[in-house]
Amino acid sequence: MAKLNVEWINPFIEATEEIIDTVAMIQVKRGNLALKKDSTVAYDVSGIIGITGEATGSIALSFPKKSALAVVSNFTGEDVIGIDNDTTDAIGELTNMIAGRAKKIFSEKNIKLKISVPNVVVGKNHSISTPKNAPSIVIPFESDAGEFAIQVSLMPSDKGKE
């Protein structure tokens, strides 16, 4: 398994804290980072974005249903009561905003990354595939809206340095 550069995690933590605070008006508290051993996610909904460039992999923003509804309600300003197309679109947009903000932080460090459009997966104990040999770090967060986590799976790429 490739070794994960710790400096690649902090931009995603910073971006998550900033985006959830500014667009969903929810303050979050980061928990302890953990190395993920399998592809299963215990939560109900995940926004996933692929990353290419000087690093290859993905990030995922995952929520239990209750937290997802609370965060999306704050984000949209509407009372959201179920996981529907509008809810998954909002989760995808939040994931996109976090990835975009992290990409900007990386750019300021002269690390060039590209991000894909978000995909959203719904279902208890769903799986998130990551590149072979890419370590996955899970960063849990607590908030008044409930818990959620981001998963960062990145490894150095030979591409992007041309």
Buried (B, 14 or more C-beta within 10 A) or exposed (E): EBEBEEEBBEBBBBBBBBBBEEBBEBEBEBEEEEEBEEEEBEBBBBBBBBBBBBBBBBBBBBBBBEBBBBBBBBBBEEEBEEBEEEBBBBBBBBBBBBBEBBBEBBEEEEBBBEBEEBBBBBEEEBEBEBBEEBBBBBBBBBBEBBBBBBBBBBBBBEEBEE
